[in-house]
Amino acid sequence: MDQTSDRPTPLASLTRATSLIARARSMEEVIETIRTTARSLIGCEGISIIRREGDLCHYVEEDAIGPLWKGQRFPAAACVSGWAMMNKQTVVVPDIAMDDRIPYELYAGTFVRAVAMAPVRVNDPVGAIGAYWSQTYEPTQWEIETLEALAEAATTAIETIGFIASLSNDFTRPGTSNSEMSSDFARDIESIAGIAAVPTILDVVLRTTGMGFAAVARVTETRWITCEALDYVGFGLKPGDELPIESTLCNEIRDHRQAIVFDDAVVDPNYRDHHTPRTYGLRSYISVPIILANGTFWGTLCAIDANPAKINNPQVIGTFRLFAELIAHHLGAGERLEATQASLEQERELAELREQFIAVLGHDLRNPLAAVDAGTTRLLKEGWTERSPLILQLMKSSICRMEALVDNVMDFARARLGSGISLEVSDADLAVTLQHAVDEIRAAHRDRNVESAFTFDHRARVDHLRLAQMFSNLVSNAITHGAEAHPVKVRGRTTAGELELSVSNNGKAIPPEQVPKLFLPFRRGDAKPGVQGLGLGLYIASEIAKAHGGRIYVTSSDAETRFTFRMPLLY
């Protein structure tokens, strides 16, 4: 089969231009691409790009052998671009002197003698593209359809730009920013590139059918992306290139999930008047859907040619379907492999957590258990003496430590392995709750200075016991790691629809690389000698924060380390 020449065909040039326009991510890119490609594609002497601004037509850009109307605005009712937009159809004027829709006085100083004008976004026009000739001229069907194809590509780009802008205004959902959308399709392209059989499939397809172009395309409701292609006719698409989805038949296949096949569009009763064959100059076409194992429509395997081909038969269609199923199987296998690897990684992490859990729990329970055992042995041996109350008090402290360890273990299990920490909210006085937590810590650390100040202008609906637990964990952490000569400062306030609690201390700054790890379970940090615990305090505090719809933020320097909890107020 002959390879394509270095000189692009008109079809390839149109394909590249529409692909570039459809992929544009700003109006400036759309306008510039049309400006630089339209004249050579259509073969006219001038091009204008017009934007609708209410009842005015703004001629924003042009490329012509002489000056036209760039930068000027005209009433829509008084120019042919306005007529095309208001009537939602392409207008062709072979002789401007013979058409009442032409404001002849505006054309008198220009080279224009014939014009074709296509609206951009036909259903609700936002602009138009005009083509001009320097003599009376009847544009060919190819030239008109090329102008309309450029307008369709501009429509796709404008809608995509608007979609991305709307996502930005809605604070952008995960995976939906422009860069995330691009990376999503990059992943699809990479997935197809990773299937070693795809180049062979495309080669077999072209050898079997005698056609000149075959591709695997990713097709969504708004996008048509080339993932892999084999091109012997200079159609011009390569991986990552895009066509306006409305200009393709794959748009219809996505809806009905059936193959579309025709030997010759010229004589086919269903497709001889269809816009896709006319736009791209196609005679023969076959496209079958790629359906994943879970029933999701992914894209298509397709082949096209500018010449008729004998393809509408069970052998060719069956071969295409088999290849499409093979591609779908490989795509599904890749997803299943990723899911399996993710599951294995999660199991590995859980296994490590279990090992850490057993080791730390065993270590931290040993001391209080030993203390209780020693106290019991002494009481049994000596009976009741004047030292017995002190021994019982020490035993009670050890039991309280074990109880706290067990409570932390239960909280960890609920947060990590269960359905999360549950809440029982109320709108009681939060200042009383937090001050009580501070007083308990002061009683346990009489040698430390804990300063507190709470200003709550609004009642907050929270789980008071859980929030006190979170607050206590943060204050205890500040006492453990803070400088003994400086006070621990705790503050609370409501502001701008938020509840804000903060705990700060002086001391050694937390290294920046350690900050993201602070809230991981079993992370004890650089605790002082003799300090014990499971390393679950900050982890449980962060889980309580999440359960309230909030988050704990950390800032640390040599001057101060501050933990700040913020959550939206619920009235």
Order of alpha helices (4+ residues) and beta strands (2+ residues): alpha-alpha-beta-beta-beta-alpha-beta-alpha-beta-beta-alpha-alpha-alpha-beta-beta-beta-alpha-beta-alpha-beta-beta-alpha-alpha-alpha-beta-alpha-beta-beta-alpha-beta-beta
